[in-house]
Amino acid sequence: MFVKVCGLRTEGDVATAVSAGADAVGFVFARSPRQVDPDLARELVAGVPSQVLTVGVFAGVEAAEAARIALDTGIGAVQLHGDYPPEAFAELAGLPVRLVRATTLTADTDVRTGAYGEDLLLLDSPVAGSGERWDLTVLDQARPQGQWLLAGGLNPGNVAGAIAAAQPWGVDVSSGVESSRGVKDHGLIREFVAAARGATVR
Ligand SMILES: O=C(O)c1ccccc1N[C@@H]1O[C@H](COP(=O)(O)O)[C@@H](O)[C@H]1O
């Protein structure tokens, strides 16, 4: 089970997620209480071991701007969050960054990972980063294929059940490991990673 912990803003957040065993850590460049600027992101990314994927989260900016920030900060993956068309991903093809297509699951969603040229598909709740869960039974109609992450309202107490229900390749969390909006709780980060790792995968 691949585990991403998102919305990190301090060296302590990063050190905790890495020592807990996270596979990926996320830095939010989109407008959010978790937003980091490129200078802070560059410092935080420098402290992440190479085996842990660093992900920049973008929404509402041109793909080219996201790519510029990723290259400037040393981030390893660009997560385009929202209704980015295939052309946005095509624009970033060939850059030394992995691509994450983050979207809400609707009847029109192409649930094949790689359909837009991305490396990872991320299925999230309609309001990104809100901590709201979404109806996982929708997955009965549209079963994602390939490497995909489940996000949206996960926390240490519900992640094992969500994994059992949705059978994702990985999980992603932000709100569920916070003591208040935008402030990470290090104990919850550790609990989340342990719970996700201990979950049953078919
Ligand atoms: O975290 C944010 O503030 C955010 C803002 C804009 C786009 C995406 C954002 N976060 C993503 O939301 C999920 C986590 O959701 P939750 O808080 O656990 O419900 C994750 O994919 C983040 O990258």
The ligand as an ORCA input file, in Angstrom:
! r2SCAN-3c Opt
* xyz 0 1
  O      -4.975     20.286      0.707
  C      -5.427     21.244      0.089
  O      -5.689     22.301      0.660
  C      -5.656     21.147     -1.392
  C      -5.949     22.298     -2.091
  C      -6.169     22.238     -3.457
  C      -6.086     21.037     -4.123
  C      -5.798     19.870     -3.426
  C      -5.586     19.902     -2.065
  N      -5.298     18.763     -1.322
  C      -5.470     17.432     -1.771
  O      -6.647     16.883     -1.163
  C      -6.402     15.521     -0.819
  C      -6.521     15.326      0.671
  O      -7.812     15.522      1.069
  P      -8.268     15.423      2.602
  O      -7.940     16.727      3.211
  O      -7.499     14.297      3.233
  O      -9.724     15.164      2.508
  C      -4.984     15.209     -1.248
  O      -5.005     14.629     -2.527
  C      -4.341     16.549     -1.308
  O      -3.291     16.569     -2.241
*
